[in-house]
Every structure is written in structure tokens, then in C-alpha cells.
Amino acid sequence: MKKILILCFLLTSMSVLSADEKADLNSIVNYINHYNQNCSCGFPIASSKDQHFFTVNYYVIDGNFKSMLKSKNRDEYIQKFGNKRKWLVSRNQGVGESLYLFHAIQEVDSSAKYSPKHKVMNMQDSHNFAFKNYCELDGKIQDEFARIKKMKITFFETQYYEINNGMSYHVYDEFRKTKSFEVSFPNQAEIVYPMPAYKPVGSTENVPGTIIVLQLNVLEVYPGEEGKPLCTEDFYLGYKERGEYTEVLKQIDKI
């Protein structure tokens, strides 16, 4: 779909985290350390939501998607997870609420040495970030819901170790806030690609990589019908080399 958005860049200082941000980021740390995931490839963290939902990363071709299709429990998985990709927020139609997506940035080359070229890599070059600024049912757009008019994207960073012979990830430092950007969308049901031109701060230490968190804070919405919540869906954050967003959505169509 055509990309239509306006970016206004707001540089922030390395500021102190609020209590709510600390709690949400601690939830991400616990998720990474407990489930051994360096991406939000399952349940994303949200300040408010009406139901459990998944990002679409778990449908990527080398992830759980194919095993779901081949499993004897395929029908059960489809019933439980296949239609749960909508971020529904009734509280104030989502205004003031936040959704968190995170992904790893590799900073060590194949010889296990720190590589400066990875530190300065622009995330627009390495990662896809997209979502549907609307919800649909059976292929039909549901215009009765509110959609995002303006949101603030705030970046947080921390480093991680690889432990257990490189089989597990462990966050060893607190997250720090680096930059914020405001993004505005037209009042149209469109797929949007709002990744700002962000270069990770990274680390000069010899660590495998950096975890980047995108906090998506809703500032304004286009209201839908009275009493209807904000509804957006199919949030995706992942390496470009794993496939374009629209290709990931085609995989979803298989179920």
C-alpha cells in the first residue's frame, strides 16, 4: 500500500524513566530472559489492551508458522492464535496508551569483535516496522473503530549477553531513553511504515548486540462510532532480510 505519513523529529536527552516506563521495560527484560527471545515475536507489552494479541513476527517463514501448519493441533492453534492480531483499546480510545515492540541489533561481527559499522547502521536500512492503521474482518475494513491520528515513537536501548554457549539471551543493563519522534497519519485505512531515521547509540563494549525498544504512544485518534475502541492490527518489527511486511501478511493468509 502507498505510504502516507508526516514525521516531526523531537530529540530528547538521556532522560530519567517514569515509573510506568520502568515497569513496562522490566516486563520486557523478564520476557527476554525467561523466554529467550530477543524480539517481540509473541505477546507484545502494552499499557492497556482489551484482549491478548500477537505481533505477526511469529508467522515468518523460519519461525513457528510452518510448524503450526504441520502440527496435529493445527486447528486448535488457529482458533487460539490465528485471529488475535488486533490492538483493541477502549480506555479513552487509546489516547495516552502505549504499545512496546523490541528487536535486536547485532553489534559484533562473525569474529566476535565489536564492529563500528553496526553501531551507526540506520534502522530504516536494517529493519521493517509496519502495521495496519485500521482493523478488518473477513477482508473488509471496519470503519466504525477509531484509528491513530498522531503518535510518539520513543526509542530505548540496552545491551545483552549471549549465555549457555550462545543459546540464550540475558539483558545485563537498564534501558536508557534515547530519542523520540512524532508521527502523524491521514484519516485513511492504510498500511503505514513509520520507522524514523534512527541510528542506535549502541555500545563500545565487546557485547553481541543491543536491544532496541520502540514505545508507541498514542497522542491523538480519529474517532470512530461512539463508544468504539481504537483498533489497529498486524504490528511487525523485524529484520528486512527475513522478508517484506506484505510477504509476511501473505503467510498469515494461509490460515
Secondary structure, DSSP 4 states (H G I P E B T S, - for coil): -----EEEEE---SPPPPHHHHHHHHHHHHHHHHHT-SB--SSPEES--SS----SGGGSTTTTHHHHHHSTTHHHHIIIIIT--EEEE-GGGGTT-EEEEEEEEE-B-TTS-B-HHHHT--HHHHEEEEEESS-EETTEE-TTSBEEEEEEEEEEEEEEEEETTTTEEEE-S--EEEEEEEEE--SS--EE-----------SSS-SEEEEEEEEEEEEEE--STTPPEEEEEEEEEEGGG--HHHHHHHHTT-
